[in-house]
Amino acid sequence: MQQKSDMSKNFIIYQSFVFRLLQGEVLKPEEQSELIAIQKKSELSKQLEELFLLNCSLNYKEKEQLIREIKKIKIFTNYPEIQPFLNKLKLPEASYKKIPYGSSPLAILVKEFRRKWQNNLDNNLHLNTNFNNFENDCFQCVAGDFKPTDARNIALIEFLNPENEQNEFLMRISNPITHQHAEELLIDALKTRFALLKEIKFIKCYSELQPCDSDNHNNSNKLSCRDLLLKEIPQVQVEFTFDYSTVDLKNSEKQQFSNFLKAKQF
C-alpha cells in the first residue's frame, strides 16, 4: 500500500514538473534533481509513463500533441539528464494494416461467418446451422434482429489460450441497442474470461471497420476503440478493410461498407 502511495505521489510531482516546463517555467535546482531521481528509478519510471500516457484524461490525439509539444520545448536543452527520457517518450502504437475484404486468414473467417448466416437465412435453416464454436459463441451474444447484410461491424481476435496452449478465436458484432462497438465487446468478453489480459499472447485482430478514434466515437464518455485497444492489448496487430471516418458520410468508406453488405458482396 505504501509503495502505491509513493508511486502516486511521485506521479503527481512528475506530472506537475512536465506541465510547468510546458508553460516555459524554469525548474529550481532541487526540483531538477527530484525529477531526475524519479526518472532514474527504472521500474517506477515505466509505471509513471503508463499512467501519464494511458490513464490520464487526454485522448490519444491529445497525448500525441502533448508529446510533440514537450519535445519542442527549448528549455529542455538546459536539462541534458532528461534528454534520454525525452528521446524515448512516445505513445505505444498498435500496428494497423488496411487490407482488401477477405484477404487474410482472420478476414476470411469473418467473411465466411456472414456467408454461412446468409445461406442459413436463404435456405430457411436454423440461423446457426454449421457454425463452429467461436461462431456460435458470437451468435449467442448478438442483440436484436441481425442480418448478414446489416452494416454492423464484426471484429475477430486470435490469441493463445494459456490454459491449453492452443490458438483460439473470439468474435463479436457491434450492438446498435447499447451503441457498443465490436472492439468494445471483444475487450469485455476477454476481461470476463481472463483476469490479466497482459499475460495473454494475442496473435492478430481483424475488424471490418477501422477501430474508431476520439473524433468518431459515438460516446464521448468512453475511450475510443483505438484508445481502448491501446490500453488493454497494445501489442496486438490490427487489420481492417473500411475506414471509419464519418466525414462526408455519403461518400465515406463507412457508407461503402454498408452498400457492400446490402449487395451481398461478401
C-alpha positions in Angstrom: 0.0 0.0 0.0 2.9 2.4 0.9 4.6 1.6 -2.4 1.4 2.5 -4.3 1.0 5.7 -2.3 4.7 6.7 -3.0 4.1 6.0 -6.7 1.0 8.2 -6.8 2.9 11.0 -5.0 5.8 10.8 -7.4 3.5 10.7 -10.4 1.8 13.9 -9.2 5.2 15.6 -8.8 6.3 14.2 -12.2 3.2 15.5 -14.0 3.4 18.9 -12.4 7.0 19.3 -13.5 6.1 18.4 -17.1 3.3 20.8 -17.3 5.3 23.6 -15.7 8.0 23.1 -18.2 5.4 23.1 -21.0 4.4 26.6 -19.8 8.0 27.8 -20.1 9.0 27.7 -16.4 12.5 27.0 -15.2 12.8 24.3 -12.6 14.8 25.1 -9.4 18.0 23.0 -9.0 16.4 20.9 -6.2 13.3 20.3 -8.4 15.5 19.3 -11.3 17.3 16.8 -9.1 13.9 15.4 -7.9 12.7 14.9 -11.4 15.9 13.2 -12.4 15.8 11.0 -9.3 12.3 9.9 -10.3 13.4 9.1 -13.8 16.3 7.0 -12.6 14.0 4.6 -10.8 13.5 2.5 -13.9 10.5 0.4 -12.8 8.8 3.4 -11.3 9.6 5.4 -14.4 7.9 2.8 -16.5 4.8 2.8 -14.4 4.7 6.6 -14.4 4.9 6.6 -18.2 2.0 4.2 -18.4 0.0 6.4 -16.0 0.8 9.5 -17.9 0.3 8.2 -21.4 -2.5 5.8 -21.0 -4.6 6.7 -18.0 -4.7 10.5 -17.9 -7.8 12.2 -19.2 -6.4 13.1 -22.6 -7.4 11.1 -25.6 -4.9 9.6 -28.0 -4.7 12.6 -30.3 -4.2 15.0 -27.4 -1.5 12.8 -26.0 0.3 12.8 -29.3 0.1 16.6 -29.5 1.3 16.9 -25.9 4.4 14.7 -26.7 5.1 16.8 -29.8 4.9 20.0 -27.6 7.2 18.5 -24.9 9.8 17.6 -27.4 9.8 21.1 -29.0 10.5 22.9 -25.7 13.8 24.7 -26.0 14.1 24.9 -22.2 14.8 21.2 -22.1 18.2 21.8 -23.5 19.1 23.1 -20.1 18.5 19.6 -18.6 20.7 17.2 -20.5 20.0 14.4 -18.0 16.3 14.5 -19.1 17.2 14.0 -22.8 17.3 10.2 -22.8 13.8 10.1 -21.3 12.6 12.6 -23.9 14.1 10.7 -26.8 12.2 7.5 -25.9 8.9 9.3 -25.0 6.3 8.1 -27.4 2.9 6.5 -27.3 2.8 2.8 -27.8 1.2 2.2 -31.1 -0.7 -0.8 -32.3 0.2 -2.0 -35.8 -2.7 -1.1 -38.2 -2.9 -2.5 -41.7 -5.6 -1.9 -44.2 -6.4 -4.9 -46.4 -9.0 -5.9 -49.0 -12.1 -7.7 -47.7 -11.5 -11.4 -47.1 -7.8 -11.3 -47.9 -6.2 -12.5 -44.7 -6.9 -15.6 -42.5 -9.0 -13.7 -40.0 -10.7 -11.6 -42.7 -11.7 -14.9 -44.4 -13.2 -16.2 -41.2 -15.4 -13.1 -40.8 -16.4 -13.3 -44.5 -17.3 -17.0 -44.1 -19.3 -16.2 -41.0 -21.5 -13.7 -42.9 -21.8 -16.2 -45.8 -22.9 -19.1 -43.5 -25.5 -16.9 -41.8 -26.9 -15.6 -45.1 -27.0 -19.2 -46.5 -29.0 -20.3 -43.5 -31.4 -17.5 -44.0 -31.8 -18.1 -47.7 -32.5 -21.8 -47.1 -34.8 -21.5 -44.1 -32.3 -23.3 -41.9 -31.7 -22.6 -38.2 -29.6 -19.5 -38.1 -26.5 -21.1 -36.5 -26.5 -24.2 -38.6 -22.9 -25.3 -39.4 -21.4 -22.7 -37.1 -18.2 -23.7 -35.3 -17.6 -22.9 -31.6 -16.4 -19.3 -31.8 -19.1 -18.5 -34.5 -21.8 -20.0 -32.3 -20.5 -18.1 -29.2 -20.8 -14.8 -31.2 -24.2 -15.9 -32.4 -25.4 -16.3 -28.9 -24.3 -12.8 -28.0 -26.0 -11.0 -30.9 -28.6 -8.5 -29.8 -31.6 -7.6 -32.0 -32.6 -8.9 -35.3 -29.2 -9.2 -37.0 -28.9 -10.0 -40.7 -25.6 -10.5 -42.5 -26.5 -7.6 -44.8 -26.7 -5.2 -41.9 -23.9 -2.7 -41.6 -22.9 -3.9 -38.1 -19.2 -4.3 -37.8 -17.7 -7.7 -36.9 -14.4 -7.9 -35.1 -12.4 -11.1 -34.6 -9.3 -11.7 -32.5 -6.9 -14.6 -32.4 -5.0 -15.4 -29.2 -3.0 -18.2 -27.5 -5.1 -19.7 -24.6 -2.6 -20.1 -21.7 -4.8 -22.9 -20.2 -4.2 -25.3 -23.1 -1.6 -23.6 -25.3 -4.0 -23.6 -28.2 -4.8 -20.8 -30.6 -8.4 -19.7 -30.2 -10.7 -17.1 -31.7 -13.2 -14.7 -30.2 -15.7 -12.7 -32.4 -18.2 -10.0 -31.6 -20.7 -7.9 -33.6 -21.5 -4.2 -32.8 -24.6 -3.7 -30.8 -27.0 -0.9 -32.1 -29.1 -1.2 -28.9 -26.3 -0.4 -26.4 -24.3 1.5 -29.0 -21.2 -0.7 -28.2 -18.7 -1.2 -30.9 -17.5 -4.7 -31.8 -14.0 -3.9 -30.4 -15.5 -2.9 -27.0 -17.5 -6.1 -26.8 -14.3 -8.1 -27.6 -12.5 -6.5 -24.7 -15.4 -7.0 -22.4 -15.6 -10.7 -23.3 -11.8 -11.1 -22.9 -11.9 -9.5 -19.5 -14.7 -11.8 -18.4 -12.7 -14.8 -19.4 -9.2 -13.7 -18.3 -8.1 -11.9 -15.2 -5.0 -10.3 -16.7 -5.0 -9.5 -20.4 -1.3 -8.5 -20.3 -0.5 -12.2 -19.7 -2.3 -13.3 -22.9 -0.4 -13.6 -26.2 -2.6 -12.0 -28.8 -1.8 -13.0 -32.4 -3.9 -10.7 -34.5 -7.2 -8.8 -34.7 -9.4 -8.1 -37.7 -12.2 -5.5 -37.8 -14.2 -4.9 -40.9 -14.3 -1.2 -40.0 -11.2 0.6 -38.8 -11.3 1.0 -35.0 -12.7 4.4 -34.3 -10.7 7.3 -32.9 -11.8 10.0 -30.4 -13.3 12.1 -33.2 -15.6 9.3 -34.4 -16.7 7.5 -31.2 -20.4 7.6 -30.5 -20.0 8.0 -26.7 -17.7 10.9 -25.6 -17.6 9.4 -22.1 -15.9 6.3 -23.2 -12.5 5.6 -24.7 -12.4 5.4 -28.5 -11.8 1.9 -29.8 -8.3 2.9 -30.8 -7.5 4.1 -27.3 -9.2 1.0 -25.7 -7.1 -1.4 -27.8 -4.0 0.6 -27.0 -4.7 0.5 -23.3 -5.8 -3.1 -22.9 -3.9 -5.0 -25.6 -1.3 -2.7 -27.0 0.8 -5.5 -28.6 -1.9 -6.7 -31.0 -1.7 -6.2 -34.7 -4.9 -4.9 -36.2 -6.2 -5.4 -39.7 -9.2 -3.6 -41.2 -10.9 -3.1 -44.5 -13.0 0.1 -44.4 -12.0 3.5 -42.9 -14.3 4.6 -40.1 -14.3 8.3 -40.7 -17.8 9.8 -40.7 -16.7 13.0 -42.5 -18.7 13.3 -45.8 -20.7 10.2 -44.8 -22.4 9.9 -48.2 -19.1 9.3 -49.9 -17.2 7.7 -47.0 -15.9 4.2 -46.8 -18.3 3.6 -43.9 -21.1 4.1 -46.5 -19.2 1.9 -48.9 -19.2 -0.8 -46.2 -23.0 -0.5 -45.9 -23.5 -0.7 -49.6 -21.1 -3.6 -49.9 -23.1 -5.6 -47.4 -26.5 -4.7 -48.8 -25.3 -6.0 -52.2 -24.2 -9.3 -50.5 -20.7 -8.9 -51.9 -19.3 -11.0 -49.2 
